């Protein structure tokens, strides 16, 4: 079976810093929920950003959805199919209202305003966030913003979800709600999380990022 995402021998360093990734390889197959663990600064977020082309490796291959991806035009297609939920929701939410934030992706994909609003209503309802539709985004709590970022990504109907510390700022009730939502979704996922109980509930397998390489979790 062909993989959805395959990173092979990925090397990456930030300017004037030691290498973060030194030959990391990771494969995501259909229906998998792969959890990635590692200490702070190990390169977990970097790895997710490389998948969608926000960062480019100095060496290695990125194959996504059956094609090798090298240049920006290649990654535009990847970003339509792989939805990244950032570690900090404020990096992702920038519209005045929740409805506008959730509609942003569908509108960019060419949906009409009416089609986009239908998607907004459907996605918010599916996440039990219907009451959030007209709320002011910057007035939401950290946990509420995190759920809205997930809604915004799901509105684009991605084939893969990339989740970077999705339980940050969530209280116990909202974490339970998030777990229920994620377990109900059909998408394959790569999940970066320091939360052991969350990983055990969500993951189908775990890997560890250590010394710049991926090893069994």
C-alpha positions as CSV (number, residue, x, y, z in Angstrom):
1,X,0.0,0.0,0.0
2,X,1.4,3.4,-0.9
3,X,1.9,5.9,1.9
4,X,0.2,9.2,2.3
5,X,3.3,10.9,3.6
6,X,6.9,9.7,3.5
7,X,9.9,11.6,4.7
8,X,13.2,10.0,4.0
9,X,16.7,11.0,5.4
10,X,15.5,14.5,6.3
11,X,18.3,17.0,7.4
12,X,17.5,20.5,8.6
13,X,19.2,23.3,10.6
14,X,18.1,26.8,11.4
15,X,20.5,29.6,10.5
16,X,23.6,29.7,12.7
17,X,22.3,26.8,14.8
18,X,23.3,23.1,15.1
19,X,21.3,20.6,13.0
20,X,17.9,19.8,14.4
21,X,17.1,16.9,12.0
22,X,19.9,14.6,11.0
23,X,18.4,11.8,8.9
24,X,14.9,11.6,10.1
25,X,12.5,9.3,8.3
26,X,8.8,8.9,8.8
27,X,6.0,7.2,7.0
28,X,2.2,7.7,7.4
29,X,-0.1,5.2,5.8
30,X,-3.9,5.4,5.4
31,X,-6.0,5.3,8.7
32,X,-2.8,5.6,10.8
33,X,-2.6,8.0,13.7
34,X,1.1,8.3,14.4
35,X,2.2,10.1,17.6
36,X,5.6,11.8,17.6
37,X,7.3,12.4,21.0
38,X,10.6,14.0,21.9
39,X,12.0,16.6,24.2
40,X,11.5,20.3,23.7
41,X,13.6,21.5,20.8
42,X,13.9,18.0,19.3
43,X,12.5,19.1,16.0
44,X,8.9,17.8,16.2
45,X,7.2,21.0,15.0
46,X,10.0,21.4,12.4
47,X,9.1,18.0,11.0
48,X,5.4,18.9,10.6
49,X,6.4,22.2,8.9
50,X,8.6,20.3,6.4
51,X,5.7,18.0,5.5
52,X,3.7,21.0,4.2
53,X,6.7,23.0,2.8
54,X,6.8,25.8,5.4
55,X,10.4,24.8,5.9
56,X,12.7,23.0,3.3
57,X,15.2,20.4,4.3
58,X,18.9,20.7,3.3
59,X,18.8,17.0,2.4
60,X,16.3,14.3,2.0
61,X,13.0,13.5,0.2
62,X,9.5,14.6,0.9
63,X,6.9,12.4,-0.8
64,X,3.3,13.4,-0.2
65,X,0.2,11.9,-1.8
66,X,2.2,9.8,-4.3
67,X,4.5,12.6,-5.6
68,X,7.9,13.9,-4.5
69,X,7.6,17.5,-3.4
70,X,10.4,20.0,-4.0
71,X,9.3,23.4,-5.0
72,X,6.6,25.8,-3.7
73,X,4.1,24.9,-6.4
74,X,4.4,21.2,-5.3
75,X,3.6,22.2,-1.7
76,X,0.6,24.3,-2.5
77,X,-1.1,21.0,-3.5
78,X,0.1,19.4,-0.2
79,X,-1.4,22.2,1.9
80,X,-4.8,21.6,0.3
81,X,-4.6,17.9,1.3
82,X,-2.7,18.0,4.7
83,X,-4.3,20.3,7.3
84,X,-1.8,21.6,9.9
85,X,-3.1,22.7,13.3
86,X,-0.3,24.9,14.7
87,X,0.9,24.7,18.3
88,X,-0.2,28.3,18.9
89,X,-3.8,29.1,17.7
90,X,-2.9,32.8,17.4
91,X,-0.6,31.9,14.5
92,X,-3.7,30.5,12.6
93,X,-6.7,32.6,13.6
94,X,-6.7,36.1,12.1
95,X,-10.3,37.0,11.1
96,X,-12.7,39.0,13.3
97,X,-15.2,36.2,13.8
98,X,-15.2,32.4,14.1
99,X,-17.3,32.0,11.0
100,X,-14.9,34.1,8.9
101,X,-11.9,32.1,10.2
102,X,-13.6,28.8,9.3
103,X,-14.8,30.1,5.9
104,X,-11.3,31.4,5.0
105,X,-10.0,28.1,3.7
106,X,-13.1,27.0,1.6
107,X,-13.2,30.5,0.0
108,X,-9.6,30.2,-0.9
109,X,-10.3,26.9,-2.5
110,X,-12.9,28.5,-4.8
111,X,-16.1,27.9,-2.9
112,X,-18.8,30.5,-3.2
113,X,-19.8,32.5,-0.1
114,X,-23.0,30.5,0.3
115,X,-21.1,27.2,-0.1
116,X,-18.5,28.4,2.4
117,X,-21.1,29.4,4.9
118,X,-22.8,26.0,4.5
119,X,-19.4,24.3,5.3
120,X,-19.0,26.6,8.3
121,X,-22.3,25.6,9.7
122,X,-21.8,21.9,9.0
123,X,-18.3,21.8,10.5
124,X,-19.1,23.8,13.6
125,X,-22.2,21.7,14.2
126,X,-20.2,18.5,13.9
127,X,-17.8,19.7,16.5
128,X,-20.6,20.9,18.8
129,X,-19.4,24.5,18.2
130,X,-22.5,25.9,16.6
131,X,-22.8,28.6,19.3
132,X,-19.3,29.9,18.4
133,X,-20.3,31.0,14.9
134,X,-20.6,34.7,15.4
135,X,-18.2,35.0,18.4
136,X,-15.2,37.4,18.2
137,X,-12.1,35.2,17.7
138,X,-9.7,37.2,19.9
139,X,-12.0,37.0,22.8
140,X,-12.1,33.2,22.9
141,X,-10.1,31.3,25.6
142,X,-7.0,29.4,24.6
143,X,-8.9,26.1,24.6
144,X,-11.7,27.5,22.6
145,X,-9.3,28.9,20.0
146,X,-7.7,25.5,19.7
147,X,-11.0,23.9,18.9
148,X,-11.8,26.6,16.3
149,X,-8.4,26.1,14.6
150,X,-9.3,22.4,14.2
151,X,-12.7,23.5,12.7
152,X,-10.9,25.8,10.3
153,X,-8.7,23.0,9.1
154,X,-11.5,20.4,8.8
155,X,-13.5,22.9,6.7
156,X,-10.9,22.4,4.0
157,X,-11.6,18.6,4.0
158,X,-8.0,17.4,4.2
159,X,-6.9,13.8,3.7
160,X,-4.3,14.1,6.5
161,X,-4.3,16.0,9.8
162,X,-1.0,17.3,11.3
163,X,-1.6,18.2,14.9
164,X,1.0,20.1,16.9
165,X,0.4,19.8,20.7
166,X,-3.3,19.8,20.3
167,X,-4.1,19.5,24.0
168,X,-2.2,22.7,25.0
169,X,-4.5,25.1,26.9
170,X,-7.3,22.5,27.0
171,X,-9.0,21.8,30.3
172,X,-10.0,18.2,31.2
173,X,-13.5,18.5,29.6
174,X,-12.3,20.0,26.4
175,X,-9.5,17.4,26.1
176,X,-12.1,14.6,26.4
177,X,-14.2,16.4,23.8
178,X,-11.1,16.7,21.5
179,X,-10.3,13.0,21.9
180,X,-13.9,12.1,21.0
181,X,-13.8,14.3,17.9
182,X,-10.4,13.0,16.7
183,X,-11.4,9.3,17.2
184,X,-14.5,9.9,15.1
185,X,-12.6,11.4,12.1
186,X,-11.6,9.3,9.1
187,X,-8.3,11.2,8.4
188,X,-4.9,9.7,9.0
189,X,-2.9,11.9,11.4
190,X,0.5,12.8,12.6
191,X,0.2,14.0,16.2
192,X,2.9,15.8,18.1
193,X,2.1,15.6,21.8
194,X,3.8,15.5,25.2
195,X,0.5,14.3,26.8
196,X,1.0,10.6,27.5
197,X,-2.7,9.8,28.2
198,X,-3.8,11.6,25.1
199,X,-1.3,9.7,23.0
200,X,-2.4,6.4,24.4
201,X,-6.0,7.2,23.6
202,X,-5.4,8.6,20.1
203,X,-2.4,6.9,18.6
204,X,-2.2,3.7,16.5
205,X,1.6,3.8,16.9
206,X,4.2,6.0,18.4
207,X,7.7,7.1,17.3
208,X,10.3,9.2,19.1
209,X,12.4,12.0,17.7
210,X,15.8,11.8,19.3
211,X,19.2,13.2,18.2
212,X,17.7,14.3,14.9
213,X,16.4,10.9,14.0
214,X,13.1,9.0,14.3
215,X,13.3,5.8,16.4
216,X,10.5,3.5,17.6
217,X,8.5,5.1,20.4
